[in-house]
Amino acid sequence: MWDFSIPGARSLRNGGRDDSEVALRADGVPGGEEIYKVLETDDGWKRAFNKLDKIRR
């Protein structure tokens, strides 16, 4: 989704519940409990939304 050398539209899931987790994984956060530790902080949410902003065009 974040590889812009591949042309085409990008989309997220309809519910949006998992989008923050997907964004953090794409930003290099290991899976599992580490994602939830990052999301416990305001900076973690900012990190997720900054990553999501990169695919918004």
C-alpha positions as CSV (number, residue, x, y, z in Angstrom):
1,M,0.0,0.0,0.0
2,W,2.9,2.4,0.7
3,D,5.0,1.5,-2.3
4,F,4.2,4.3,-4.6
5,S,6.4,2.9,-7.4
6,I,3.4,0.6,-8.1
7,P,0.7,2.7,-9.8
8,G,-2.9,2.4,-8.7
9,A,-5.5,3.3,-6.2
10,R,-5.0,2.7,-2.4
11,S,-7.8,1.7,-0.1
12,L,-8.3,0.7,3.5
13,R,-10.9,-1.5,5.1
14,N,-14.5,-0.3,5.5
15,G,-14.6,-0.4,9.3
16,G,-11.3,1.3,9.9
17,R,-10.7,-0.5,13.2
18,D,-7.5,-2.2,12.1
19,D,-6.1,0.7,10.1
20,S,-4.0,2.1,12.9
21,E,-2.4,-1.3,13.5
22,V,-1.7,-1.7,9.7
23,A,-0.1,1.8,9.6
24,L,2.2,1.1,12.6
25,R,3.3,-2.3,11.1
26,A,4.1,-0.4,7.8
27,D,6.1,2.1,9.9
28,G,8.2,-0.6,11.4
29,V,6.6,-1.5,14.7
30,P,6.8,-5.3,15.4
31,G,3.5,-7.1,15.6
32,G,1.7,-8.4,18.7
33,E,1.7,-6.6,22.0
34,E,4.2,-4.0,20.8
35,I,1.6,-2.3,18.7
36,Y,-0.7,-1.8,21.6
37,K,2.1,-0.4,23.7
38,V,2.8,2.2,21.0
39,L,-0.9,3.0,20.8
40,E,-1.1,3.7,24.5
41,T,0.7,7.0,23.9
42,D,-0.4,10.1,22.1
43,D,2.9,9.9,20.0
44,G,1.9,6.4,18.9
45,W,-1.4,7.6,17.5
46,K,0.4,10.6,15.8
47,R,2.8,8.1,14.3
48,A,-0.1,6.0,13.0
49,F,-2.0,8.9,11.5
50,N,1.2,10.3,10.0
51,K,1.7,7.0,8.2
52,L,-1.9,7.0,7.0
53,D,-1.6,10.6,5.7
54,K,1.1,9.4,3.3
55,I,-1.4,7.3,1.3
56,R,-4.0,10.1,1.2
57,R,-4.0,11.9,-2.1
